[in-house]
Amino acid sequence: MNNLKALSQSSGTQGSIKPTDPLHILWQRIEKHKKRNQNYKNKVAENYQQFCELVLPHEQRQTHWLCQQVMHLASFVTRKSFTEPERDALMEWISEDMDYLEQNPFTDQTRITQLSQYIFEQLKARQGHLAESVSESQINALRAELQHEFGELLTLSDEQLKACIADPTVLFEHLEAMQAASSEQESEANEDLDEEAFDDDPFANGFYNQFEPDDDEQYRDFAKVEQNRLDRLFKGSQLNKMYKRLASKLHPDKEPDPARKAQKHNLMHELSEARKAKDGFTILQLYLAHFDDDPEFDQTTRDNLIPLLEQKVRELNSEYRFLQDNHDIETLVWRQFKDTSKKRIRENMDCHAAELKAECIAIESFINSCKTVKAMKTELKERMNRPMFNPFLALGDELPDFLFK
């Protein structure tokens, strides 16, 4: 069967009768893949809409309270009565919360910037307090460490080192100045080098030219063959005649009704884009939708149309893989909550929302109850005494004995 109507009807054929014509098989496959891709898009979109209704407000509330918690923790950075382990635990707690907030897609990025600035100011104030009481031996230890790392290129006075302790950004400024001076000296030393020596070396040019890749040439040959095939398909074939008939019928200037005129404008745009992209499949679909006649394909059209439809199948498969591997927020939410039924998805979302709500209550309670250094010390001690997760413990007897000795 070579006619267009049979091609259209084959996409809806039911029962055990299967088409054997390659053109019909490809058409069915394209229709099936398009439906699959659209169904996936619909499921992801519906899932995200439900997420926005059931979970998103709780996600936003959680990030709000985590920001409040970071602000509260950072307000203790300048307190002097913490031990070093306690201070390390405090900074680790702040770092964990900030990492979570920065990776959370529902966090207000302006708020992240404000938090980072506040933490920096608190740390800077803390360093300022340390610089006031720094001893000569500590200054000498810092100088020795910097000279060990950067040599004599970085030589700072006691006052400059104190300023670095009070504000670490001062040290970065000295390092940038040192690097700039070093680069300038290196540039001056290389001014007299003959930069054209390598270019004039016949051996060097010949050596590297023999590795010139021919992939570009092969690609150009393939693209030329492909372009010639598409040109043959659209010139002097039924497909070109179909395009002209569609353009005549869908042209918006011939439509007096405003609503239908707008509709035809969109269809004409779709048709023009398909012609420009040599998208024969879209032209065929539009023709089937707007004409009832039953033209047959000549052999030239068939021979050039089959590779075009095969390419369409590959594109649809590639699109499906992209949809599944996408990292946009809708797809990430779909991966998080997808399940075997809509009921299970709803239960998963309700459970997650309840967990977020409970976490917000806990954070608010912590902020209200932990307002003194003594209370914060108790919280930090509890965090420090928590057992660290060891992934090897879950493997049990599968591990060799020497790991436990």
C-alpha positions in Angstrom: 0.0 0.0 0.0 1.5 3.3 -1.1 -1.3 5.7 -0.5 -1.4 8.4 2.1 -4.8 7.4 3.6 -3.7 3.9 4.3 -0.6 5.4 6.0 -2.9 7.4 8.2 -5.2 4.6 9.0 -2.4 2.2 9.8 -1.5 4.3 12.9 -4.8 3.3 14.5 -5.0 -0.3 13.3 -6.2 -2.7 16.0 -6.0 -6.5 16.3 -3.5 -9.0 15.0 -3.1 -7.5 11.5 0.3 -5.9 11.3 1.5 -3.8 8.3 4.6 -5.0 6.5 5.3 -1.9 4.5 8.4 -0.1 5.9 6.7 3.3 5.5 3.7 2.2 7.5 5.8 0.5 10.2 7.8 3.7 10.6 4.7 5.8 10.7 3.2 3.7 13.5 6.4 3.8 15.4 6.6 7.6 15.2 3.0 7.9 16.4 3.6 5.5 19.3 6.8 7.4 20.3 5.1 10.8 20.1 2.3 9.5 22.3 4.8 8.0 24.8 6.8 11.3 25.0 3.6 13.4 25.4 2.3 11.1 28.1 5.5 11.4 30.0 5.4 15.2 29.8 1.8 15.2 31.0 2.6 13.0 34.0 5.5 15.2 35.0 3.4 18.3 34.6 0.5 16.9 36.6 2.8 15.6 39.3 4.4 19.0 39.7 1.1 20.8 39.8 0.0 18.5 42.7 3.4 19.1 44.3 2.9 22.8 44.2 -0.5 22.4 45.9 0.5 19.9 48.6 4.2 20.3 49.3 5.7 23.5 47.9 4.4 25.8 50.7 6.0 23.5 53.3 9.3 23.4 51.3 9.4 27.2 51.3 8.5 27.4 55.0 11.3 24.9 55.8 13.9 27.0 53.9 12.6 30.1 55.7 13.1 28.5 59.1 16.5 27.0 58.2 17.6 30.6 57.2 16.4 31.7 60.6 18.4 28.9 62.3 21.6 29.9 60.4 21.2 33.5 61.5 20.7 32.3 65.1 23.7 30.0 65.0 25.9 32.7 63.4 25.1 35.1 66.2 27.1 32.9 68.6 30.3 32.9 66.4 31.8 35.9 68.3 31.2 34.5 71.8 34.5 33.8 73.5 33.5 31.1 76.0 33.3 28.2 73.5 36.0 25.6 73.5 37.7 24.8 70.2 35.8 21.6 69.7 32.5 23.4 70.5 33.4 26.2 68.0 34.3 23.6 65.4 30.9 21.9 65.9 29.1 25.3 65.7 30.8 26.1 62.4 30.2 22.6 61.0 26.5 23.1 61.9 26.3 26.4 60.1 28.2 24.9 57.1 25.8 22.0 56.8 22.7 24.2 56.9 24.2 26.6 54.3 25.1 23.7 52.0 21.6 22.4 52.2 20.1 25.8 51.5 22.4 26.5 48.6 21.4 23.2 46.9 17.7 23.5 47.7 15.9 24.8 44.6 13.2 26.4 46.7 15.6 28.7 48.6 15.5 32.4 47.9 18.9 33.2 46.5 18.8 36.8 47.8 18.4 35.3 51.3 21.5 33.1 50.7 23.5 36.2 49.8 22.3 38.0 52.9 23.2 35.0 55.1 26.7 34.6 53.6 27.4 38.3 54.2 26.2 38.0 57.8 28.3 35.0 58.5 31.3 36.7 57.0 30.8 39.7 59.2 30.6 37.6 62.3 33.7 35.7 61.4 35.5 38.9 60.6 34.5 40.3 64.0 35.7 37.1 65.6 39.1 37.4 63.9 39.3 41.0 65.0 39.0 39.9 68.6 41.7 37.3 68.1 44.1 39.9 66.5 43.8 42.1 69.6 45.3 39.4 71.8 47.6 37.7 69.4 51.1 37.0 70.8 54.5 37.5 69.3 55.0 33.8 69.0 51.8 33.4 67.1 52.8 36.1 64.7 56.1 34.5 64.1 54.4 31.1 63.6 52.1 32.6 61.0 55.1 34.3 59.2 57.0 31.0 59.2 54.0 29.2 57.7 53.5 31.8 55.0 57.2 31.8 54.1 57.2 28.0 53.9 54.3 28.2 51.5 55.3 31.2 49.4 58.9 31.7 50.1 60.5 35.1 50.3 58.0 36.5 47.7 55.6 37.2 50.6 57.3 39.1 53.4 54.9 40.9 55.8 55.6 43.1 58.8 54.1 42.3 62.3 51.4 44.9 61.7 50.5 43.5 58.3 50.2 40.0 59.8 48.0 41.3 62.6 45.8 42.9 59.9 45.6 39.6 58.1 44.5 37.8 61.3 41.9 40.5 61.9 40.6 40.3 58.3 41.6 37.3 56.1 40.7 39.2 52.9 43.8 41.4 53.6 45.9 38.3 53.2 44.2 37.5 49.8 45.1 41.1 48.7 48.8 40.5 49.6 48.7 37.2 47.7 47.1 38.8 44.6 49.7 41.6 44.6 52.5 39.0 44.9 51.1 37.1 42.0 50.8 40.2 39.9 54.4 41.2 40.6 55.6 37.7 39.8 53.7 37.6 36.5 55.1 41.0 35.5 58.7 39.8 36.1 58.1 36.7 34.1 56.6 38.6 31.3 59.6 41.0 31.2 62.0 38.0 31.2 60.3 36.5 28.1 60.1 39.7 26.0 63.2 38.8 24.0 62.2 35.3 23.2 61.6 34.6 19.5 57.9 33.7 19.5 58.0 32.8 15.8 60.7 30.2 16.1 58.3 27.3 16.5 56.2 28.5 13.5 59.3 28.6 11.3 60.3 25.0 12.2 59.4 22.8 9.2 59.8 19.7 11.2 57.4 20.9 13.9 54.7 22.0 11.4 55.0 18.7 9.5 54.9 16.7 12.7 51.7 18.2 13.9 50.0 18.4 10.5 50.2 14.7 10.1 47.7 14.4 13.0 45.1 16.7 11.4 41.8 15.0 12.0 39.6 14.1 9.0 36.4 13.9 11.0 35.3 17.3 9.8 35.7 16.2 6.2 33.8 13.0 6.7 31.0 15.0 8.5 30.8 17.4 5.6 30.5 14.6 3.1 27.7 13.0 5.2 25.9 16.3 5.5 26.2 16.9 1.8 24.6 13.5 1.0 21.9 14.2 3.6 21.1 17.6 2.1 21.0 16.2 -1.4 18.5 13.6 -0.2 16.3 16.2 1.4 16.4 18.4 -1.6 15.3 15.5 -3.8 12.5 14.8 -1.4 11.1 18.3 -1.5 11.7 19.1 -5.2 9.3 17.7 -7.8 7.6 15.2 -5.4 4.2 14.7 -4.0 5.5 16.2 -0.7 6.3 19.5 -2.3 2.8 19.5 -3.9 1.3 18.8 -0.5 3.2 21.7 0.9 1.9 24.0 -1.7 -1.7 22.9 -1.3 -1.5 23.3 2.5 0.1 26.8 2.1 -2.8 27.8 -0.1 -5.4 26.4 2.2 -3.9 27.6 5.5 -2.9 31.1 4.4 -4.4 33.4 7.1 -5.0 36.3 4.6 -7.7 34.3 2.9 -9.7 33.8 6.2 -12.2 36.5 7.2 -13.1 35.1 10.6 -10.7 36.6 13.2 -10.6 33.4 15.4 -9.9 31.1 12.5 -7.5 33.6 11.1 -5.4 33.4 14.2 -5.6 29.6 14.1 -4.5 29.5 10.5 -1.7 31.9 11.3 -0.3 29.4 13.8 -0.7 26.5 11.4 1.0 28.4 8.6 3.9 29.2 10.9 4.1 25.5 11.8 4.0 24.6 8.1 6.7 27.1 7.2 9.0 25.9 10.0 8.5 22.3 8.8 9.4 23.3 5.2 12.5 25.1 6.4 13.6 22.2 8.5 12.8 19.6 5.8 10.4 18.0 8.3 8.4 15.8 6.0 6.6 14.1 8.9 4.9 17.3 10.1 3.9 18.2 6.5 2.3 14.8 6.1 0.5 15.1 9.4 -0.9 18.5 8.5 -2.0 17.2 5.1 -3.8 14.3 6.6 -5.6 16.7 9.0 -6.8 19.1 6.3 -7.4 17.1 3.1 -9.6 14.0 2.4 -8.1 12.9 -0.9 -6.0 9.8 -1.3 -2.8 10.5 -3.3 -0.2 7.8 -3.7 3.6 8.2 -3.2 5.8 7.7 -6.2 8.9 5.5 -5.7 11.3 8.5 -5.5 9.3 10.0 -2.7 9.1 6.7 -0.8 12.8 6.1 -1.2 13.7 9.5 0.3 10.9 9.6 2.8 11.8 6.4 4.7 15.2 7.7 5.9 13.5 10.9 6.9 11.0 9.0 9.1 13.8 6.8 10.5 15.5 10.0 11.6 12.3 11.2 13.2 12.2 7.9 15.3 15.7 8.6 16.4 14.9 12.2 17.4 11.8 11.0 19.4 13.9 8.4 21.3 16.6 11.1 22.0 13.9 13.4 23.2 12.5 10.7 25.6 16.0 10.1 27.0 16.4 13.8 27.5 13.1 14.1 29.3 14.1 11.3 31.7 17.5 12.7 32.3 16.5 16.3 32.6 17.4 18.2 35.8 14.7 20.8 35.7 12.6 21.2 38.9 9.6 19.5 37.4 11.5 16.3 36.5 13.4 16.3 39.9 10.1 16.4 41.7 8.8 13.6 39.5 11.8 11.4 40.4 11.3 12.1 44.0 7.6 11.2 44.3 6.8 8.9 41.3 5.1 5.6 42.3 2.9 2.8 41.1 -0.3 4.7 41.4 -1.7 8.2 41.9 -2.8 7.2 45.4 0.7 6.2 46.4 2.1 9.5 44.9 -0.4 11.5 47.0 0.6 9.5 50.1 4.3 10.2 49.5 3.7 13.9 49.1 1.5 14.0 52.2 4.2 12.2 54.2 6.9 14.5 53.0 4.8 17.6 53.8 4.2 16.3 57.3 8.0 15.8 57.8 8.7 19.3 56.6 6.1 20.7 58.9 7.5 18.8 61.9 11.0 20.1 61.1 9.8 23.7 61.0 8.2 23.3 64.4 11.4 21.8 65.8 13.6 24.6 64.4 11.3 27.3 65.8 11.3 25.6 69.2 15.1 25.4 69.1 15.5 29.1 68.3 13.1 30.1 71.1 14.7 27.9 73.7 18.4 28.2 72.9 19.2 31.8 73.5 22.2 31.6 75.9 25.7 30.3 75.5 25.0 27.7 78.1 22.1 26.4 76.2 24.1 26.4 73.0 26.9 24.5 74.6 24.4 21.8 75.6 23.2 21.6 72.0 26.7 21.4 70.6 27.7 18.8 73.1 24.8 16.6 72.0 25.8 17.0 68.3 29.4 16.2 69.2 28.4 13.0 71.0 26.3 11.7 68.2 27.7 8.5 66.7 29.1 9.1 63.2 27.6 7.0 60.4 29.8 4.2 59.3 28.7 2.7 55.9 30.9 -0.4 56.5 28.9 -1.5 59.6 25.9 -2.4 57.4 28.1 -4.9 55.5 28.7 -6.9 58.6 30.5 -10.2 58.0 31.1 -9.5 54.4 34.1 -7.4 55.3 37.6 -8.9 55.9 38.7 -9.2 59.5 41.7 -6.9 59.2 39.5 -3.9 58.8 38.4 -4.3 62.4 41.8 -4.9 64.0 
